[in-house]
């Protein structure tokens, strides 16, 4: 599986790469980075990645996006600074989320909200219709 190369059109810079493990049903979010661009890929398991744009200067302000990532939909998702994001483990096995960020982790440049924060109009529950 390929994640990103320094000659890919979407490559910006290399800060660090790290991995998160998320178990089925567990939610990691919400958070945003003030300066860092995230590059997510999921080589094992499946997650539901959710993005929320509340940047008032953006043409997508107020929009939500759900993306299911894993080996069956293996792709790179690039998340720019100031976009809220979170993910939930889905399926029956733990998932591994790889992030190749543009800057090294700096706790001073991250903001966090609880998964059920009312300022983000989203529910993490699966709705069967």
N, C-alpha and C positions, 0 to 999 in steps of 0.2 A: 504494500500500500504506500502510495506517495502522499505526503502532506503538503510541503511547500519547498520551493527552491529559491535561491537568491536571484535567479534570472526569470522567475515567474512575473507576469505583468502586475499582479496584485501585491508583490512583495514590497514592503516599505523599509523595514530595518529589523535587526535581530536584537532583542533584549534578553530573553530567556525562553526556555521551553519547560513546561511543567505539566504534570498529570494529576487529574482528580479522579477519585473513584466515587461513584454514587450507586447506592443500592436501590432496588425497585421501590417506588413509592416515596423516596426521599427527594425533597426539594432543596436546591441550593440557589438562593436568590432572595431578593433582588440585589443587584449591585451595578454600579457604573464606574468607569474610570474617566478621570478628568483629562488625561493626556495619552494614555495607552490605547493602542489598537489591539484587539484580540483576534486571533486566528484559531478557531476551534475545528477539531476533527474528532471523530469517535471511532476508533479502530475495533472496539469490542463492546458488545452490548448495544442498548438503544436508549437514547434520551429524547425528551421533548424539550427543545430549546425555544425560549420565548423572548422576543425583543419588544421593547416599548420605547417609542420615540416621543419625548416631551420637549424636544428642543424647539423653541418658538421660532427660530430662523429656518427650520427645515420644512421642505415640502411634504414630508411624511409625518409632521407633527400630529400627535394624537393617535397614530396607527400602531397596531399590534401585529406581530408576525409569529407564527408557530412553525417550527421546522423539526421534523423527526430525523435524527442523525444516528447512523450506525453502519455496519457493513452492508446492509441492504440499500442504504442511501448514503454511501460514503462520498463526502464532499468536504470542502473547506468553507467555513462560514466566517467572513471577516466582519467584525463589529467595531465601528468607529468609536472614538471617545464620545462621552456624554449620552450614550444610548443605554437605557436600562436593560439588563438581561438576567436571565436565570434559567435553570434547567431542572428537569425532574427525571429520575430514573424510571424507565418503563420496561415491561417485559418481566422475565423471571430470573435474570442473572444480573450481577453487578455490571456496571458500565465503566469504561475508561475514557475520560475526556482529555485530549491533548490540547494544550494552548501554546502556540508560538507567539509570544507577545513582542511588541515593538520596543518596549523598555523593560528594564528589570523591575520586579515588584517593589512598590513603594506604598506602604500603608497610608501615607498622607494624601495620596491622590485617588483614593477609592471612597465611594459613598455606598452605604448599604441601607436596605429597607427590608422589613419582614415580608415573607411571601404573600401575606394577606393584607398588605398595606392598601388602604382604600384610594390612595392617590394614583394607583395603577389599576385600570379597569379590567382585571383578569381574574378568573378562578382556575385553579390548578386541577380541579376535578375533571375526570373523563365523563363526558356527557354522551350517552348512547341515544341516538335518535332513530 
